[in-house]
Amino acid sequence: MSNKSQVRVRFAPSPTGDLHVGNIRTALFDWAYARHTGGKLIFRIEDTDTERVTDQYIKAAIDTLKWLGLNWDEGPEVGGDFGPYLQSQRLDIYAEWAQKFLDQGDAYHCYCTSEELEERRQIQMKNNKAPGYDGKCRQLSPTQVDEYKLAGRKPVIRMRMPTGETTFVDLIRGEVKFEHEFVPDFVLARADGSPLYTLAVAVDDVLMKITHVLRGEDLLSSTPRQIRVYQAMGVEVKDYPLFAHLPFVMGQDNAKLSKRNGEVSIAWYREQGFLPEAICNYLALLGWSPGDDKENISMQELVNLFTVERVNSSPARFDMKKLEAINGDKIRALTLEKFMEWSLPFLLESKVISGTQDELAVIKSALPIIQERIIKLSEIPAMLNFLFVKDFSIAPDEVSKVTDEVSQMVLITTLSKLEGLNNWNTKEIESVLRAVLIDEMGLKPRVAFSAVRIAITGSHISPPLFESLELLGKERSIQRIKAAISK
């Protein structure tokens, strides 16, 4: 199988909500593997659960992949030779195969109700037996079938699992073996004819000529069922897709990642101002390593270096601080033009600016002085708001930091020096304030400049002080310092 001329790997989410960290890590590895091998990435939507998978979520999934730069070769909006790529548009195909399995004797109709199944499951557990279907409907007589039909029971279609075991080589875990006594006959199609995951996913992988399946470890146990479907389809062992089950992503508390410990949708990271390349860079390090303790990698480096052999089988731990650090690095590496491009939507949406040419000129001057100081784009509006706000005021919780005796003395001294300054630029402002507040008055920089910073920006969290004074201009700076003194 691995010597086939072209790798065909698929990303096949069931979007019942926005795509999360785990989904995107899988998509990223699929994409990197396809690009590294010169293969194809097939994007398929598993939407047979029509109640939970909505058009809105499908659209959001497509938009998220595009935003992250994970392009696909076949699938929605692209097309391809093996479509359609939405499972809801392939129901006839699944029904045809389910019928074929019935005709071949690989599958059978099962008339057990959910209550009966649960009752027998409880008995199995009481007797310390592995819970699972007990084969009750495997050999029904025509009379029994007629009785069920008369009673109005609608059957599901169940696949027969032969005795024995299923063994396959996982590209990450090595040889994996499943005893069939723990893999009972499983349902392929519900009583209304709708297919279950195991039928649809296996049929699609075969018909779409998928060569490699990279997916989460939580789906490892479904692999023997999929292999059973391949067998019933008449696929030879050498033509089965190769499986690679990616390690779990855990939270900082060593529990499986959830909303409580860091797992939120990619849409949330986007709103917070994480760059797509930072997200991809960080997720690539969850279970895979480029070697040499390298952590800052570009998408092109990921493509060049990615191999399944370097994926670790141990669980990976999600660390928000590390993601933020990588994001900060990526922000600092942006050109001014790119930084401006990423920043403007945040400034416009928060209504800090309306987008006039004058405002854009100020933003262009201000961005370089905050580029070193932020880790998320969402911090920019609060950082630069002081330059544009009409009715300026100091944040209520900061007022006490400008009204104490030392702060008032600092502000009065600062005012007298700045009022007499002719050349209003960063260098001159810094020179005069350091000379008087630090050299003459002997204050520590933090004490010397904190009150001035709050007086002109409204907060102790702001861009560098001297650059901020220059950007704000002499008139407005003087005005704000006077207002802080009168407080």
N, C-alpha and C positions, 0 to 999 in steps of 0.2 A: 504493500500500500504506500509506504513512504517513498518508494521510488517512482511514484506516478509523476507524470511530466509537470503537473501544476498543482500547487497547494490551493485548496478551496476551503476556507474557514468561514464559519458563520457566527454572527451575533444575532441572537433571537430572543429579545426580551418579551415579556408579557406586561405591557405598561398599564398597571392598575393604579398608577400615580406617577409623580415625577421620578425620573431615573435617579438612583442613589449611588453612593460611593461604590458599593459592591458591583452594581450593574456596570458602571463606567470603567472600573478596573478591568472587568472582563472584556468590555468593548475595546479598551486600550490595548490589552494583550492580543486580542484577535487582530486588531488593525496592525499592530507592530509586527506580528508574525506574518501576516499576509504581505506586508510591504518588504520585510526582511527577505522573504523567500521569493519575491517576485510573483506571488500568488494573487488570489482574488479574495476580497472580503464580501461576503453575502450578508445583507441586512434583511432579516425576516421578522415580521411582527406576528407573535403568537397571540392571537386575539379571539380564540374560540370561546373564552369566558366573556361573552358579550355584555354581561351585567356589570362587570368591573373594569373591562378594558374599553375606554371610550375614545371617540375620535379626537377629543381634546388632548388626551394623554398620548395618543399616537403622534399627533402633531408636535406636542411638546418634546417627545423622544427624538423625533427627526431634527427639531430645532436645536436640541442640546448637543447632539452629535456634530451637527454643522458648526455650532459655536466653538466646540472643542477642537475642530479641525480634523475630526475622524471621518474621512470620506469613505464611501463604499462603492464597490464596482457593480453590484447588482442589488436591486431592492426598490423600495418606494422612491418615486421621483426619478429613478435612473432606469428602471426596467431591467431586462435581461432575458436570456433564453429559457429560463426555468420557472418563470412566474406563473400565476400571480404570487406575490411575496407576502400577502396577508392571508393567514390561515382561514379567516372567515370566507375568503373567496375560493377556497380549495375543498369545501365540504364534500362535493361529489367525488373527489379523488379518494378521500378517506372512506366514504361509504362503499365505494367500489372495492377497495382493498379489504375492508372488514367482511364484505360478502364473500370475497375470494377465500379468506381465511376460514370462514364457515364451510364453504364448499369443499375445501381441502381437508377439513377435519382438524385444523390447527386451533380453531376457536369453536365456541358453542354458546347457545343461548342459556342464560342463567335467570331463573324466575324468583330467586330469593328476595324477600323484602328487606329493607334496611333494619327493621326491628328484629327479624329472624337472624340476620347476620350479627347484630350486636349481642343478641342473647347467646349465640354459639361462641362468640368471641369471649364473653364473660366466663363461660364454662371452660374454654381452653385455658384462660388465665388462671382459673381456680385449680386446674389440673397441671399447672406449671408447663403448659405447652405454648410454643410460639404462636401468638394470635395471627390469624390469617384465614383466607377462604379454605374451607375443608373439602371442596370438590363435590358437594352435594348434587349439583345439576350436571355433572360431567357425563353421566350415562342415563339420561332420562328415557323412559319408554314412551312410545307414541301416546299411550293412554294417559300417562302423567302430564305430558305436554298439553293434551286436549283439556285435561282438568284445570290446569293453570290458565289456559286461554279462556275457558268458560268462566273462570273466576274473575276475568278481566285483568289478569296480571300482564304487565308489559316487560319483556325481558331486556336485560343488558347483554352485550356481547363480551364474553370472557375468553382470554387466551389461555390455552393449555401450557403449563410449564412441565416439560418432561422431567423424569427423575434424573439425578446427577448433580452437576455443578456447571457454572459458567466461569471461565478463566480468561482474563485478557490482560494485556500489558498497558498500564497507564504510563504515559510519557513522563510523569512527575513522580509517581509512587512506585513504579515497577510493577511486578505481577500482582494482580488482585484476583481473589477467588470468592465466589458466592455459592454456598450450598443451596440447592433449590428447595430444600425443606423450609428455608427461611424466605423463599421468594414464591409465594403461592400464586395460583392462577389469578390473573389480574384483568380488570375491566378495560376494554378497548373503546367501547361506545356505550353511551347512556341509553336508557329506554326510549328517549326521544330521537335517537339516532346521532346525537352530537358526539364528536370524538373526544376522547380524553387525551391529555398531554402525550402519554407514551405512544399512542398510535400515530398522532399527527407529527410529532417530532421525528420519529424513526422513518416514517414514510417520506417526509420532506427531505431528510438528510440523504436518503438513498436517491430520490428523484432529482435532487439538486446537485447530486454528485459531490457531496461534502467529503473532503478527505481527512480533515482534522476538526475535532470538537474540543475547544478550550472553554471550560465553564467552571462554575463554583463547585466546591467540594460537597455542598449540600445535595447535589444531584448525582453523586457517586452511586448511591444505592439504586437509582433508576436505570443504571447502565445494563444490568443483566436482562431487564425487561425489553430495553431497546434492541439488544442483540437477539433476543427471541423473535422480535418482529422482523429483523433482517433475515433471520433463518426462514421464517414463514414466507417472506417475499422472494426467497430463492437466491439471496445474495451469498456469494462465496466468502469464506473467512478472509481471504486476502483482499477483498474489496470493502470490508467493514471500514468505517471511519476510525481513525486513531483518536483515543481519548486522552485528555490532559486535564485533571481536576485541580483547579487553583485553590491554594490554601485559604482558610477563613480569614476575614479581617476582624480583629478583636478591638474592643475599646480599651482605654487606659486601665480600666478596672478588670481586665482579663475576661470580661463577659463578651459574648458575641455582640458585634456592633449594633447599636440601636439608637433611637433618638435621644435616649437618656445619656449616652456616653460618646456622642460625637457624630452619629450617623444621621445626616440630614440630606435633603435632595441637592443635586448639583445646582438647581435653580437658586437655592439659598446661598451657595458659595458665590454664584454669579452676582446676586444682589449685594452681597457683602463686599464685592470688589476684588475677588480673586481672579487673576489672569488665567485664561484657559491653559496656557503653557505651564503655569505653576501647578495647576491641578493635575495635569497629565504627568509632569515631572514627579510630583509627590506620589501619585497613585502607582506609577511605574516601580517605585521603590518598595511597595507593599507586596513582598513575596518574591521579588526579583532584584538582582543586583547587577550593575554594569561592571563591577570589579574595581579594584584599587581604591576602595572607600570613596569613590566618586559619587557625589549626590546632586550636583547641578548639571543636568543634562538637557540638551535640546531635543526637539522631536526627531530631527535628522539623526542625532547620535543614538536615540532609542531605536530607530529603524536599523541603523548599522549594527548595533550590538545585541539586539534582542534574539535570544534563542530559548526554546522551552526548557532545555537542559539546565538553564541557570535559574529556573523558577524553583523556589524552596518549597518543600512539602509542609514545613512548620507554619502555624498560624502567624499572620503579620499583625502588628499593633498600630492602630491609627493614633497619630500624635498631632493634635491641632497646632501646637507650638512649632513643630517642625514644618508643617505646611505653611504657616505664617512666615517663617524665616525664609523659606524658598520663594514665597510670593514677594517678600521684600526685596530679595536678590533680583528677581525678574523685573520688578518695577524699576530698580536702580539701573538695570541694563538697557532700559528703553531709551530710544532717541527722544529728543524733545517733541518732535512731531508726533511720534507714536504715543508718548505720554499724554500729550494734549488730546489726541483722538480718544484715548481711553477715559480721560478725566471729564471731558465736557458733558457726557450724558449724566454723570453724577451731580455736577454743578447745576445743570439745567433742571433736572428732576427735583432737586432740593430747593429750587428757586433762588439760589444764591445769585445767579446771573440770569439775564433774559436772552443773552447771546448777541449783544450789540458789538460792533467792531472795537469800540473803546474798551469794553469789558474784556474782550478776547485778548487785546494787547496787554492788559494788566495781568491776565491769567498766564500768558506766555512768559512774562517777566517773573511771575511768582512761582511757577511750577518747579524751576530748577532749585529753588531754596527749600522746597519741602520734599523733593524726590528722595533725599537720604533719610528722611524722618518718618516715612509712613510704611506700613506693612500691608495696608488694604486701600483700595481706591475709595472706599466708602468714608475714609477719614478726611478726604480732601475738602468737602464742603465746610466742615467745622473749622478746618485749618485756615481757609481763605475767606470765610464769611466776613471777618472784620474789615476787609478791604472794600466791601460793597454795601454793608448794612446801612440803611438810612437813619434809623433811630438807634444809635449805638448805646449799649449799656453793658456794664460789667456783670458777669454771671453772679447771681445772689450769693452763692457759696464762696465766691472769691473776694467779695467786698471787704471783708475783715482783713484781708492781706494787703490792702492799700491804705487802710485807715489808722493803723497803729503808728506810734510816734516815729519810729525809724523810717518806715515806709513814706510817711508824709515829708520827712526831712529829705529823703532821697528824691522824691518827686519835685519838691521845691527847687533843690539844687539842679536837678536835670533840666527843669523848665528854664531856669536862668541861663544855663549853658546853651541849650538848643535854640532859644530865642535869638541869641547873638550869632548863630552859625550861618555863614554865607553860602558855603558849598554843601548842599544837602545831598550827601551820598554816603553809602555804607561805611567807607573807609574813614571819612571825617567824623561821622557820628560816633563810630566805635572809639576812635582816638580820643575825642573830647570827653566822652563818658567814662572811659577807663581811667583817664588822667585824674578826673575829679573824684569819682566814686571809689575807685580802688586805691590809686596811688596817694591821693590827698586824704580821703576820709578813712582809708584802711579797711574798707568793707570787703567781705568775701564776695566773689562774683554772684553766687546764688542770692545773697541778701541784696547786693547792689542792684541787680537787674530784674529781680522777680516783680517788684512793684511796678516798674516801668513797663514790663511785658504785659502785666494784667491791665494796666491803665490804657494801653493802646490797642490790645487785642481782645480784652474782656475775659481772658482765661490764661492759666499758667501753661496750658498745652497750646503751643503755637509754633509758627515757623521761627527761624533764628531772629533774634531781636533787632539787630542793626539793619538787616535787610528789610525787615518788616517796617521799620521806621521810614526807610527810603521809599519803599513802595507806597506807603500810606500818604507820604508827602508832608511837607513842613506844617502847612496850615492845619490839617486835620490832626496831626500828631500833637501839636501845641494845644489845640482845642480839647483833646481828650485828656491830656495830662492836667490841664487846668480844672476840668470837670472832676477828675479823681482827687485833686487837692481840696476842692470845695466840699467833697464828701466828708 
